[in-house]
């Protein structure tokens, strides 16, 4: 008759395999990519003469329409926790009208610099 020690040794690998099979879909599919890693976007807005310009920078995701924005002070601001992907970036100077939007790519993680030329 097998001892308890031998039974537990034979069942441990089967238990671990079953746990892996049950947990893997949740690890791969159940957690959105935005939870796993997001980017920090450092925004810098300058005039054609290189002077800082204040206003509002808006990033709107091309897929899903999620919106992120910041207001510049001294021509700079930052936006935390931006999921990677393609965005439309728009700058509206303080007391002015919005400039033509442009498409930007944000990496899935890390820090990215977004430079905007104010006109």
N, C-alpha and C positions, 0 to 999 in steps of 0.2 A: 504494500500500500504506500502511495507517495506521501511524503511528509508535507507539512504546511509550508516549510521553507522551499521545497521543490515546486509546489504549486504556485507560490507567489512569484518565483523566478520565471516560470513559464507564462504567467498571465501579465506580467509587467510590460513586455513588449506589445502584446495585444491591446492592453489598456492605453498605452502611449500612442499606438497607431490609431485607435478609435478617437482618442482626444484630438489628435492632429487632424484627422478627417473631419471631425465636427467643428473644430476651431478655424481651420484654414479659410473657409468661405467668408467668415466674419472678418478675418484679418485682411483678406484681399478685396472684398466687396462691401462689407458692412461699414467701413470707415471711409468717409469721403476724403478725397485727396487734399481738400482744403484744410482738413483737421491735421493731416500728417505734416504738411509743410506749407508755409506761406512766405511771401516776400515782403521786405521793407523797401518802400519806394521813397527815395530822397529826391525832392523836386527842387529845381533851381530855375527861376525865371529871370531873364535878362533882356534889356532893350538892345536895339541894334548897336548902341554905343557901349554896351557892356554893363550898364547900370542895373541894379536890382529893381524889379517891378513887383508891386503887390497886387493881389487879386485872388481869385478862386480857381483852383485846378480840379477838374472832375475827370475821373476815370470810370467809364461805363463798359462793363464786360460785353463783348460781342455775342457771347453765348450765355443766355440767362438774364442779361440786363442788370446784373448786380452793380451798384454804384458806390464809388469811394471818392471822397473829396478832402481837400485841405485848403486852408487860407494862408497865403504866404505872408510872412513878416520879414522885411529886409530881403525880399525876393526868394525866400526859402521856406519849405515846409516838408513834412513827411507824412506818409500814409502807411500805417502798420497793417499786417495781416492781409495782404492782397494775394488771393490765389493766382497761381500762374495761368497765363492765357493771353488772348488777344483782347485789347481794349481800345476804345475811342477816347482820346485825351482832348479835353477842351479847356482853354484858359480864358477867363473873363477878368480883365483888369479892373481894379477898383474905379468906379465911376465911368466905366466904359462898356462896350458891347463885346460879346463873345467873339473870339477869333475862330477862323476855320478849324474844325477838328482834324486830328490826325490819328492814324492807327499806330499803336505801340504794342510790343510784346513784353510781357512781364514773365520772368522765369518762375518756375514752381517753388523756388526757395532762395534764400540769400538776400543780398542787398543790391538794389539797382538804382542807378542815377537817371533821372528823367530831366533833361534840359529843355526848356521851353523858350523860344525866341518871341518876345513880345513886340508887336508892331504898333 
